[in-house]
């Protein structure tokens, strides 16, 4: 669900930045950074949760 929210926020931000006169390419790059960071945080939280005392492999 967090990735969906991050994607929605990033694309909305891209639209707002484009309407304010920022380069479309710069806006989409910022949106992609937000989406990749959200996906990376999701993957990292899954892998960190499976490591530690009491975890089963």
Secondary structure, 3 states (H helix, E strand, C coil): CHHHHHHHHHHHHHHHHHHCCCCHHHHHHHHHHHHHHHHHHHHHHHHHHCCCCCCCC
